[in-house]
Amino acid sequence: MSKSYDAAIIGAGVFGSWIAYNLQQAGLRVSLIDAYGAANNRASSGGESRIIRMGYGADEIYTRWSQRSLAAWQEFFARIGRPELFHRTGVLWMARENDPYTIATLRTLERVGVNFEQLRRDELGRRYPQINFGEVSWAIYEPLSGTLMARRAVQSVIDFVAQNGGDYLIESVVAPAGSGRLNEVITRGGSRISAEIFIFACGPWLPKIFPALLQSRIHPTRQEVYFFGVPAGDARFAPPLMPTWIDFGAETYGMPDLENRGFKLALDRHGSAIDPDTAERNVTEDSLSEARAFLAERFPALKGAPLVESRVCQYENTSNGDFLIDRHPDFDNVWLAGGGSGHGFKHGPALGEYVAARVIEGGEIESRFTLATKETVRKRAVF
């Protein structure tokens, strides 16, 4: 079987789906190809929920992309009649005194015009008595931010593209060889897919498809996520009494009990290396014990709460956390889009718009997204 398109996007995660959506909206014939299916259990875009927040230290570009993406997510959900895929829980960013990253966040939010409140310790205690703030002395609260229902959100974008003339294929693509112009990709099932433009947006699989180019520049890491059961009939850990929260100093974040799935908690620091194809997705006792200890300290009423669900996903980290958006150096018509680095999900709409504009209109790529800036030594700077 052979089919031809204006653009073929390999990877139907949040980046690939929004790239396809924006190219299709611009009038291009698109195909989306994913080895396991949209938001599958191996994908970085899988799982129930992801935070969308504006705070990014001094990185104004990501604050502005978050603003644009939140509006686009909500516009899309309204368009398809699925407003429940975004929960406006508010986001609480906890800080220690003289925390430089959070102080920089405060200044950026003021400059960009984001709606936020700065809360001192006494106000935090009054507003959230169920939280033991410990060494936290102040916080930033974003009332319009919250949580995206990740798996269903991605699948909804894919469904829209397919319903409007795009082709969605569950196929595994053979790594392209050679250089110059890529005319087609071949799947392991024998299909040949021709296109004018190819965009590889396949997250942790990018270094597997292009090992010589990306194996030392994108590092998939194992990340554990836990859902703890809240006490029966206790509304303190669900919206509106509990926001989505980030404890930057403790490298920990979480979400309230959404849709009765449990109180979500995860450690944000990078885990061990992972193979997205072959890794078994069982949580480790050491990490679970650390999560339980934090839960008991910060949320005392949840001490001893049962683990009702857990999951192992992955980040795909660039050297400092900036995204990778660039042309492949060996192919005239191949683009690379990835390196979500644990914070990319929220930015799907803005990234999709950006990549579509570069593909259609050309123009210089933001330098911090280019392949040339992706080093082999990891020094995380974007959170």
Summary of the structure (lengths in Angstrom):
residues: 383
radius of gyration: 20.7
end to end distance: 43.5
largest distance: 66.2
contacts: 1322
relative contact order: 0.20
helix: 33%
strand: 27%
